Amino acid sequence: MPEQSFRELAAYVLTRPPRLGRTRLIAVDGPSGAGKTRFAGQLATALACPVVHTDDLLDGWDDQFTFWTRLEQEVLAPLRAGEAATYRPYNWVKGDFSGTPVTVNAAEAVLLEGVSAARRDIRPELTLAVFVDAPARLRWDRAIVRDGDDSLAYRKYLGRWRAAEDRHFAVDETAAHADLIVDGATQAAEGTFSKGWAR
C-alpha cells in the first residue's frame, strides 16, 4: 500500500484554506481500535497543533453520539469565533466532568479525533477529513488491550458501542466523504502512514 509521511500531509493541510473561522479543523474519524489516536498524535506533532479527543466530551458510554452539542458549545463555537476554548474532560473512573480543564487556542490547525469527528454536521467546516480503519478482529483485540478490561460487562459495552458506530458510519457515509482513508492495521515506517485500506 502507498505510504505518505506525516510531514508531507501537514504541509498539504497548511496549503488548504481554514473553514472553522481562521482555524483549519482536521477530523480523524473511524471505528474504535482502528488507530485514530496514534494517527492524530503523529499528525499533530507534524503540525505542532492541539488535539481534541471526542472521548473527553462524552458523558459516559451512552453519550456516544449525543455529545456533539457539548463539543459545539465548549470547543467549536469559541474556535470559530477566533477565541480559546476551555473544557473539562470526562473522568471515566468517577463518571463526571471533573478532569483538569483543557484550553485549546484558536490555532492555525486543530485536530478533532474520535468516533463521529467527521460527521455530516461538521463537514462544511473541515479542512481535511481522515477515516482510519482496520479489520474488525484486530480492532476488538486492540480495544481490550488498550482499556485493560476483559470482563464480560466490558465486552457487552464494547459490543454495543461497535454496533452503534457501524450503524452511524453506514447512515452518515463517513468513509465515502473522507478526503483520506488510512490503513490502521499496517505498521508503516517511522513518520509515515499507509493509505487506502478498503472496508
N, C-alpha and C positions, 0 to 999 in steps of 0.2 A: 504494500500500500504506500502511496506517496507520503513523504514526510515534509513538514514545514517547521521552521524554527519559530519560537515564541517571539524572538526579536523581530523577525520579518512580519509576523502578524501584528505586533504592537505598532510597527512603523506604518502598516497599512491602515490600522484603526485611526491613527493620528492624521491621515490624509482625508478621512471621511468627515463630513460636517456633523457638528453637535445637533442633537434633536430634542434633548431634555434641557431646555434653556440653553446655557452655554456649555453644558456637560455632554460628553459622549458616553452614553449608557450602553454597556455591553452586557447582555444577558447570557448566562451559561446555564442551560436547562438540560433536562434528561432524567431518566428514572433513577431511583435510589441504587447506590452501589456502582454506578456506571463510571465514576471517576471525575465528576464535576468539580469537587472541591480541590483536587490536585491540579486539574487543568486551570481552574480560576486562579489558584495561588501562583502558578508559574507565569500566567499571562499578567497578573497584577504586578509581579516582580519586574517583568519586562517593561510594563507601562509606568511603574512606580506610582501606582494608584491604589485607592482603598477598595476593599471587597465588602459587600453587604450580603450576609447569608440569610436566606429566607427562613431557615430553621430557627433563627434567633427571634423571629417575629411571630412564630406560631404559638398560639395559646394551647399547647398540648397536641396530642395525636389527632384529635377531632377537628382541628383547625387547619387541616391540610391545604385547603384552597380558599377558605373564607377569611384568611389573614390579610387579604390584599388591601382592604380599607385602612388597616393599621399601617401597612407599608406606605401607602399613598400619603396618608396624613403626616406620618413621622419622618419619612425619608424622601419620597419622590417630590412632594409638593415644595418643601424647602429647597431642594436642589434645583428644581425647575425655576424657582424664583432667584437663584443665584446665592442662596443662603446656606449656611451649615445646617446639617440635620443631626439631631441627637435622639437616640432611642435607648431603652433598657432591654437587653437581651433576655429572652425567656430562660429561666432556670429549670432545666428538665428534672432535676433532683427534687427541688422544693415545689415545683408546679406553679410558679408565679413569675412575674417580670421583675425579679429582684437582682438581676445581673448588674455589673458595673456599667454605668452609662457609656455608650459609644458615640463619638462625634465623627461625622463624615463631612468633610469640607466639600464645597461645590468645586471639585477639581476638574481638570481638563478631561479626565476619564474616570468613571466609576464602574466597577463590576458588580452585577447583581447575580448571585449564584443560588441555585436551588430549584426544586421541582416547581414548575409553572412560572419561572422567572421570565420566560419569553412568551408568555400567554398573549392571546389576541388583544387584550386591553392595552398593552404597552407597546405593541409592535410599531406603531407610527412614530414612537419616540426613541426607538432603538437605533443606535449606530451600527451595531452588529449583534446578530442572534446566533448563538452556538448551541448545537444539540450534541451532547455526549452520550454514547450508548455502548453497550456491551452485552454479551449473551446472558440470558436470564439466570442460569445456574451460577455463573461467576458473580453476578450482581448480588444474588442471595447470599452466597458464601462470604462475600466482602462485607455485607451489612451485618452479618452475625459476628464476624471477627471485629469489625470497627466498633460496634456497640458493646461487645463483650458480654452478650446475653444470649444463651442458647435455650432459655426456658420456654416452656410451652406457651405461657402467656405472651412473651415477646414474639414468638413465631406467629401467633394469631394476629397481633398488632401489625407485624410486618406484612403478613399475607393480605390483610385488609388494606393496608397502605398501598401495596403494589397493585392490587386490583383496581383501586380508585385512581391511581396515577395512569394505569393503562387506559381506563375509560376516558380520563381527561385528555391524554395525548391523542386518542382517536378522534374525539369530538373537536378539539382545538386545532388539530392538524399541525402540531408544533414542529415536528421534524420537516414536514413539507415546506414550511415557511422559513426554515433556518437558513442563514447565509453560509453556514459551515457545519458539516457533520464530522464529528470526531470519533475515532475508534478508541474507546476507553479500555479495551481489552489488551491492546498491544503495548508492550514496553518499548517505547521509541528511544532513540539515542538521547543523551543528556541535552536538555534545552530544546527538544523538538517534540512534536506530537504526530500521530498518524491520522490521516484524513480518510473519509469515505466508507466507514462501516455502515452496511445496509441492514435495516431491521429485518 
